[in-house]
Amino acid sequence: MVGVLVLLFVQNLVGQTVVEGLNYQTQKPVSVEIRDGKISKIKQIEKLSDENHALFIAPGLIDNQVNGYAGVSFCFDDGSSTRDNIRKVTEELWKRGVTTYLPTLTTNSIAVLLKNISLLTASRNDPSLLGSMGKSISKGLIFHQRMGIGEHIC
């Protein structure tokens, strides 16, 4: 059985821990040492201690346009945009290997945009999100003329 380890979750580990897996680029076994929640050493090893449950060890993915996820919308005023739900979105994305994302708003009323921008901005500073949130806004929201589909500024 092969799984994927997103090393972002090591921040919850206390003291020193070692994780073994396969380097995603070389497919060779590596040992990752975690000290105080941070990766302190990565080294190639001869073989894994448990070859039946090998993990691929790789950097996290970046999603550059997240309008919402897991039943939470960043775009509407449907009551789903709360700090707790933004944390839920972040944690659900982590489970899928996404360690950094850009919450993106789409065209809506000024009141909804200001409310959601304020909430997202405040949530970016939440230490439990580990800096996972970047910022993005559609050009169509700030310019009076229609811009091309998919054009964003960050």
N, C-alpha and C positions, 0 to 999 in steps of 0.2 A: 504494500500500500504506500503510495506517495502522496504527500500533502505539501502545502506551502506555508512557510512560517513568515509572518510579517513581524519583523524584529521590533517594530514600534511598541509592541505589547510588553517588551522586557522592562519597561519603566516601572511596572508593578512588582518586579522582583527585588527583594532586599538582600543585601550582602553580595556574595559572589555566586554566580551560576554559570554553567557551561552548557551550551546547546550544540548538538551535532547535526549535520545535514549535508546535502549536496550543493556545491556552488552552482548557481543557476547557469553560469557561463561555461564552466569547464566540466560540469557533472562529476567533479572529484570531491571526495569527502573533506569537510572542513569542520573545525571546532571554533565556536564563537564564545568568547568569554565576556560575561556581563558583570560589571561591578557597579554597584549603587545605581542600577537602572540604566546604565550606559554601556555601549559596546566598548570594551577596553582592548580586545585582541581578537584577531581572526587568523587562524593558521590552518594550513593543509595538514591532514592526518592520513595515515595509511589506510584505515578502514573504519566504518561506523561501528559502534558497539551494538546497535540494533538495526541490522540491514533490512528487516522486514517492515519497518515503519519509518523509512527515510523521508526527510523533509527537504524541499528545495529552499535554500536560503537566498533571498534576493531583496533588492531595495523595493520599497513600496511604490505603488502606481500613483500618478497624478491625474485627476479628472479636472479638466479646465472649464467645464460648464455643468454645474449641478443646480437645477431649478428647484430641486427638492428630492426626497427619497424616503422610502419606507413609510409612505402615507403622510409625509410632511411636505408642505409646499412653501417655498420661499417667495413665491410670486403673488399669492392671493391673500385675502383677508378671511380665510375660512376657519380661523382659530387654531390651526395646526402649528403656526410659527410661534413657538415659545422657546425659552432658553433650554428647558428640559428636552424638548423635541429636537432642537438643534444638536444637543449632545447625543440624542438617540440617532440622528442621521449620521453624525460623525462616527459613532461606535459601529453602526451597521456598515458603513463604508470601510472601516478598518477590517471588519470580518471578511470583506471581499478583496482585501489587499490594497485598497486606496488609502494612502497615508496623508495625502495633501489634496485639497480640492478648493475650487473657486465657486462659492455660492453665487448664482447669477439670477438677477431679477429681470423680468420682462415687462413690457408695457402694461401699465395699470394707472389708477388714479394717483394723483400726487399724495393724497393722504395715506393710501396703502403703501406706496413706495417709501415715503418718509418713515412710516412705522416699521417696515421690514428692514430698511437700511439701518435704522437705529438699533433694532434688535440684533441684526447680524454683526454690526460693528461692536456692540457690547459683548457679544458671544465670542468674538475673535480673541478677546483678552482672557477668556476662561482658561485657567491653567490646566484643567482636566482635559482640555482638547489638544494639549501638547503642540500648539502652533499649527494644527492641521488645516486651518481655514485661511485661504488667501482672500482677495477681494476682486470682484469683477462686476461690471455693469454694462448693459447694452448701450451702444452709441445712440440707438433710437430713443432712449429715455432722456438724453440730455440735449439732443439737437432737434430743431424744429422740422428739418427735412428728413424724409425717410432715407435710411441708410441701407446698405446691402444686407441680405440675410446672413447671419452668423458673424457680423462685425462687432467686435467688443473692444473695450479698453480695459486695462487691468491696473 
